[in-house]
């Protein structure tokens, strides 16, 4: 599966909220009721380790970096266990529990060629061969490269606006600054707010959302937002309005760079530039 576009690869699965199958592993969509636990665990998968000023960390694979965090910090280990539960449906199982040690403790075994790191009570092992690491889920061994792809799958599967496109540090900073000034003083829309907005549109109640995939929930909210924008703005602005159904693919950087100096203009109106003179 070299150079596979993961966003395209998972479409046949995400369209019907089915688990994505990749290299013998099933990766399950997150349910809306597990949103907060998932967001906490996902932070372990979304760190930009290459910004850490340590050449050893920059050069290591993300899987090895993740293992080092799990081995060194209890909270990171439990974030990983959350990901195992939610994304892989790998749960604690007494048949994999060594009762002389604490549940969830990392145990070590080795032979002449390999060293195994087990999370006590789970059918999972980190395998170290020389300086390379892989992950064994059940009887499926996942290489570092495959694990990178699995992170992309989890991201595309659950976040409808996720992109894996490379963004230069300058563009990333400009985009962050643009949205910081644009959204200054505007309260974030919470998960509860989104549920209320969808309910006002179609009559669903909170219990209906709990077993819904977070992806479906996000698509539903996005459709509601676009429909309201379309109905509200049509005929009231000179700017062309995309139809709420037949719309152009969104690009998170279009708004920042579609007009030359958009960020500059916004900062100027906010008197930010004057304050820095």
Secondary structure, DSSP 4 states (H G I P E B T S, - for coil): -TT--HHHHTHHHHTTTPPEEETTEEEPPPBGGGHHHHHHHHTTTS--GGGSS-HHHHHS-HHHHHHHHHHH-HHHHHHHHHHHHHHH-----GGG--TTS-TT-EEEEE-SS-EEEEETTSSEEEEEETTEEEEEETTEEE-HHHHHHHHHHHHHHH-TT-------HHHHHHHHHHHHHHTTTPPP--HHHHHHHHHHHH---HHHHHTSBHHHHHHHHHHHHHHHHHHHHTTS-SS----SSS-PPP-TTHHHHSSTTHHHHHHHHTTHHHHT-
